[in-house]
Amino acid sequence: AQKITQTQPGMFVQEKEAVTLDCTYDTSDQSYGLFWYKQPSSGEMIFLIYQGSYDEQNATEGRYSLNFQKARKSANLVISASQLGDSAMYFCAMREGDDYGQNFVFGPGTRLSVLP
Amino acid sequence: DGGITQSPKYLFRKEGQNVTLSCEQNLNHDAMYWYRQDPGQGLRLIYYSQIVNDFQKGDIAEGYSVSREKKESFPLTVTSAQKNPTAFYLCASSKQRQGSIHNEQFFGPGTRLTVL
Protein backbone atom coordinates (compact mmCIF):
# COMPACT_ATOMS: atom_id res chain seq x y z
CA ALA A 1 0.00 0.00 0.00
CA GLN A 2 1.16 3.53 -0.74
CA LYS A 3 2.49 5.21 2.36
CA ILE A 4 2.59 8.66 0.76
CA THR A 5 -0.06 9.81 -1.68
CA GLN A 6 0.14 12.94 -3.79
CA THR A 7 -3.03 13.07 -5.84
CA GLN A 8 -2.08 15.99 -8.09
CA PRO A 9 0.32 14.91 -10.86
CA GLY A 10 0.42 18.49 -12.15
CA MET A 11 -0.66 21.90 -10.92
CA PHE A 12 -0.73 25.36 -12.47
CA VAL A 13 -0.67 28.62 -10.54
CA GLN A 14 -0.50 32.24 -11.57
CA GLU A 15 2.57 34.16 -10.48
CA LYS A 16 2.08 35.92 -7.09
CA GLU A 17 -0.82 33.68 -6.13
CA ALA A 18 -0.77 31.02 -3.40
CA VAL A 19 -0.93 27.31 -4.18
CA THR A 20 -1.53 24.19 -2.07
CA LEU A 21 0.08 20.86 -2.90
CA ASP A 22 -1.63 17.88 -1.33
CA CYS A 23 -0.01 15.06 0.60
CA THR A 24 -1.63 12.30 2.60
CA TYR A 25 0.25 9.62 4.47
CA ASP A 26 -0.33 6.27 6.10
CA THR A 27 1.39 5.18 9.29
CA SER A 28 0.55 3.43 12.53
CA ASP A 29 3.50 4.99 14.33
CA GLN A 30 2.91 7.76 16.85
CA SER A 31 6.25 9.37 16.12
CA TYR A 32 7.03 10.36 12.57
CA GLY A 33 8.35 13.23 10.52
CA LEU A 34 7.04 14.74 7.30
CA PHE A 35 9.27 16.49 4.79
CA TRP A 36 8.79 18.40 1.57
CA TYR A 37 11.45 18.56 -1.14
CA LYS A 38 11.65 20.60 -4.34
CA GLN A 39 13.29 19.20 -7.48
CA PRO A 40 13.99 21.74 -10.24
CA SER A 41 14.72 20.60 -13.76
CA SER A 42 18.42 20.39 -12.87
CA GLY A 43 17.58 17.32 -10.79
CA GLU A 44 18.90 18.29 -7.37
CA MET A 45 16.61 17.70 -4.40
CA ILE A 46 16.17 20.73 -2.16
CA PHE A 47 14.79 20.36 1.36
CA LEU A 48 11.99 22.85 2.02
CA ILE A 49 10.21 22.18 5.29
CA TYR A 50 9.72 19.66 8.09
CA GLN A 51 6.80 18.82 10.39
CA GLY A 52 7.05 16.45 13.34
CA SER A 53 4.07 14.41 14.43
CA TYR A 54 4.19 15.91 17.91
CA ASP A 55 4.54 19.50 16.73
CA GLU A 56 1.46 21.46 17.70
CA GLN A 57 2.16 24.37 15.41
CA ASN A 58 2.19 24.16 11.64
CA ALA A 59 5.73 24.53 10.29
CA THR A 60 6.66 27.63 8.33
CA GLU A 61 9.80 28.52 6.38
CA GLY A 62 9.63 31.80 4.54
CA ARG A 63 7.02 31.46 1.77
CA TYR A 64 6.48 27.79 2.60
CA SER A 65 4.07 26.55 5.22
CA LEU A 66 2.78 23.11 6.03
CA ASN A 67 -0.92 22.60 6.71
CA PHE A 68 -0.72 19.64 9.10
CA GLN A 69 -3.96 17.86 9.90
CA LYS A 70 -2.97 14.89 12.00
CA ALA A 71 -6.40 13.28 12.33
CA ARG A 72 -6.81 13.33 8.55
CA LYS A 73 -3.19 12.27 8.03
CA SER A 74 -2.53 15.10 5.66
CA ALA A 75 0.47 17.40 5.34
CA ASN A 76 -0.21 19.84 2.55
CA LEU A 77 2.44 22.30 1.38
CA VAL A 78 1.33 25.89 0.89
CA ILE A 79 3.46 28.20 -1.21
CA SER A 80 2.51 31.83 -0.90
CA ALA A 81 3.21 34.50 -3.52
CA SER A 82 4.36 32.04 -6.18
CA GLN A 83 7.40 32.94 -8.24
CA LEU A 84 8.49 31.66 -11.65
CA GLY A 85 11.41 29.92 -9.94
CA ASP A 86 8.95 27.79 -7.98
CA SER A 87 8.23 25.76 -11.12
CA ALA A 88 9.51 22.30 -10.24
CA MET A 89 8.57 18.84 -9.00
CA TYR A 90 7.59 18.71 -5.34
CA PHE A 91 7.89 15.55 -3.25
CA CYS A 92 6.34 14.76 0.10
CA ALA A 93 8.28 12.29 2.26
CA MET A 94 7.87 10.59 5.63
CA ARG A 95 10.23 9.13 8.16
CA GLU A 96 8.50 6.79 10.60
CA GLY A 97 9.28 5.98 14.19
CA ASP A 98 12.05 7.26 16.37
CA ASP A 99 14.28 4.24 16.28
CA TYR A 100 17.67 3.92 14.72
CA GLY A 101 17.42 2.94 11.11
CA GLN A 102 14.12 4.32 10.01
CA ASN A 103 14.19 5.25 6.36
CA PHE A 104 12.41 7.80 4.24
CA VAL A 105 9.45 7.06 2.00
CA PHE A 106 8.72 9.44 -0.88
CA GLY A 107 5.49 10.19 -2.68
CA PRO A 108 5.18 10.23 -6.50
CA GLY A 109 5.48 14.00 -6.69
CA THR A 110 3.50 16.95 -8.06
CA ARG A 111 4.76 19.04 -10.97
CA LEU A 112 4.05 22.71 -10.31
CA SER A 113 4.08 25.19 -13.16
CA VAL A 114 3.98 28.90 -12.33
CA LEU A 115 2.49 31.02 -15.12
CA PRO A 116 3.63 34.60 -15.75
CA ASP B 1 31.57 23.79 2.27
CA GLY B 2 29.86 20.66 3.50
CA GLY B 3 27.86 18.63 1.05
CA ILE B 4 27.49 15.58 -1.13
CA THR B 5 29.27 15.14 -4.42
CA GLN B 6 28.37 12.65 -7.13
CA SER B 7 30.38 11.87 -10.17
CA PRO B 8 30.14 11.74 -13.04
CA LYS B 9 27.17 13.98 -13.84
CA TYR B 10 26.47 12.08 -17.08
CA LEU B 11 27.47 8.50 -17.77
CA PHE B 12 27.07 6.37 -20.84
CA ARG B 13 27.37 2.62 -20.74
CA LYS B 14 27.26 -0.10 -23.31
CA GLU B 15 25.02 -3.04 -22.66
CA GLY B 16 26.76 -5.76 -20.70
CA GLN B 17 29.15 -3.41 -18.91
CA ASN B 18 29.34 -2.78 -15.20
CA VAL B 19 29.64 0.85 -14.15
CA THR B 20 30.31 2.49 -10.79
CA LEU B 21 28.74 5.74 -9.62
CA SER B 22 30.61 7.72 -7.01
CA CYS B 23 29.07 9.37 -3.93
CA GLU B 24 31.10 11.24 -1.32
CA GLN B 25 29.91 13.31 1.64
CA ASN B 26 31.76 15.47 4.15
CA LEU B 27 28.79 16.10 6.43
CA ASN B 28 29.90 13.43 8.92
CA HIS B 29 26.59 11.64 8.41
CA ASP B 30 26.27 8.01 9.41
CA ALA B 31 23.54 7.04 6.95
CA MET B 32 23.81 7.08 3.18
CA TYR B 33 21.28 6.13 0.52
CA TRP B 34 20.99 5.45 -3.19
CA TYR B 35 17.81 6.20 -5.09
CA ARG B 36 16.75 5.65 -8.66
CA GLN B 37 14.43 8.08 -10.42
CA ASP B 38 12.79 7.37 -13.78
CA PRO B 39 11.37 10.22 -15.89
CA GLY B 40 8.32 11.82 -14.28
CA GLN B 41 8.46 9.41 -11.35
CA GLY B 42 9.29 9.51 -7.67
CA LEU B 43 12.35 8.14 -5.90
CA ARG B 44 12.85 4.43 -5.34
CA LEU B 45 15.33 3.18 -2.78
CA ILE B 46 18.08 0.90 -4.10
CA TYR B 47 20.41 0.43 -1.13
CA TYR B 48 21.11 2.15 2.16
CA SER B 49 23.82 2.04 4.78
CA GLN B 50 23.47 3.14 8.37
CA ILE B 51 27.06 2.53 9.38
CA VAL B 52 30.43 1.69 7.87
CA ASN B 53 30.79 -1.89 6.62
CA ASP B 54 27.05 -2.47 6.73
CA PHE B 55 24.37 -1.92 4.12
CA GLN B 56 20.86 -3.12 3.39
CA LYS B 57 18.82 -3.74 0.26
CA GLY B 58 16.07 -1.29 -0.57
CA ASP B 59 13.03 -1.85 -2.74
CA ILE B 60 14.83 -2.35 -6.07
CA ALA B 61 18.29 -3.77 -5.25
CA GLU B 62 18.42 -6.41 -8.00
CA GLY B 63 21.20 -5.69 -10.48
CA TYR B 64 22.97 -3.25 -8.17
CA SER B 65 25.74 -3.56 -5.60
CA VAL B 66 27.29 -1.20 -3.06
CA SER B 67 30.12 -0.97 -0.57
CA ARG B 68 30.66 1.16 2.51
CA GLU B 69 34.31 0.93 3.48
CA LYS B 70 34.54 4.55 4.62
CA LYS B 71 32.02 6.79 6.33
CA GLU B 72 32.40 9.40 3.59
CA SER B 73 31.93 7.14 0.59
CA PHE B 74 29.09 4.95 -0.72
CA PRO B 75 29.71 3.91 -4.34
CA LEU B 76 27.01 2.19 -6.37
CA THR B 77 27.80 -0.36 -9.06
CA VAL B 78 25.23 -0.94 -11.77
CA THR B 79 25.87 -4.44 -13.02
CA SER B 80 25.03 -6.06 -16.33
CA ALA B 81 22.26 -7.92 -14.48
CA GLN B 82 20.26 -4.69 -14.25
CA LYS B 83 18.05 -4.99 -17.32
CA ASN B 84 16.92 -1.39 -17.59
CA PRO B 85 19.54 0.82 -15.97
CA THR B 86 18.89 4.05 -17.86
CA ALA B 87 17.75 6.46 -15.13
CA PHE B 88 18.73 9.34 -12.86
CA TYR B 89 20.57 8.20 -9.73
CA LEU B 90 20.55 10.23 -6.54
CA CYS B 91 22.73 9.73 -3.51
CA ALA B 92 21.68 11.09 -0.11
CA SER B 93 22.88 11.14 3.47
CA SER B 94 21.40 11.94 6.85
CA LYS B 95 22.20 11.89 10.52
CA GLN B 96 21.09 8.60 11.97
CA ARG B 97 20.71 8.11 15.66
CA GLN B 98 17.87 7.50 18.04
CA GLY B 99 15.74 10.58 18.33
CA SER B 100 16.89 12.00 15.02
CA ILE B 101 13.60 11.62 13.19
CA HIS B 102 13.63 15.30 12.31
CA ASN B 103 16.91 15.10 10.43
CA GLU B 104 16.35 15.60 6.75
CA GLN B 105 18.18 13.87 3.94
CA PHE B 106 20.75 15.88 2.02
CA PHE B 107 21.06 14.99 -1.65
CA GLY B 108 23.84 15.07 -4.17
CA PRO B 109 23.37 16.60 -7.64
CA GLY B 110 22.72 13.20 -9.23
CA THR B 111 24.18 11.09 -12.04
CA ARG B 112 22.25 10.56 -15.26
CA LEU B 113 23.06 7.09 -16.63
CA THR B 114 22.26 6.16 -20.21
CA VAL B 115 22.73 2.70 -21.67
CA LEU B 116 23.57 2.75 -25.36
Boltz contact constraints between the chains, C-beta under 6 A:
constraints:
  - contact:
      token1: [A, 33]
      token2: [B, 101]
      max_distance: 6.0
  - contact:
      token1: [A, 33]
      token2: [B, 102]
      max_distance: 6.0
  - contact:
      token1: [A, 35]
      token2: [B, 104]
      max_distance: 6.0
  - contact:
      token1: [A, 43]
      token2: [B, 88]
      max_distance: 6.0
  - contact:
      token1: [A, 43]
      token2: [B, 110]
      max_distance: 6.0
  - contact:
      token1: [A, 44]
      token2: [B, 109]
      max_distance: 6.0
  - contact:
      token1: [A, 45]
      token2: [B, 107]
      max_distance: 6.0
  - contact:
      token1: [A, 47]
      token2: [B, 104]
      max_distance: 6.0
  - contact:
      token1: [A, 50]
      token2: [B, 102]
      max_distance: 6.0
  - contact:
      token1: [A, 52]
      token2: [B, 102]
      max_distance: 6.0
  - contact:
      token1: [A, 95]
      token2: [B, 101]
      max_distance: 6.0
  - contact:
      token1: [A, 98]
      token2: [B, 99]
      max_distance: 6.0
  - contact:
      token1: [A, 98]
      token2: [B, 101]
      max_distance: 6.0
  - contact:
      token1: [A, 100]
      token2: [B, 98]
      max_distance: 6.0
  - contact:
      token1: [A, 101]
      token2: [B, 50]
      max_distance: 6.0
  - contact:
      token1: [A, 104]
      token2: [B, 105]
      max_distance: 6.0
  - contact:
      token1: [A, 106]
      token2: [B, 42]
      max_distance: 6.0
  - contact:
      token1: [A, 106]
      token2: [B, 43]
      max_distance: 6.0
  - contact:
      token1: [A, 108]
      token2: [B, 42]
      max_distance: 6.0
  - contact:
      token1: [A, 109]
      token2: [B, 42]
      max_distance: 6.0
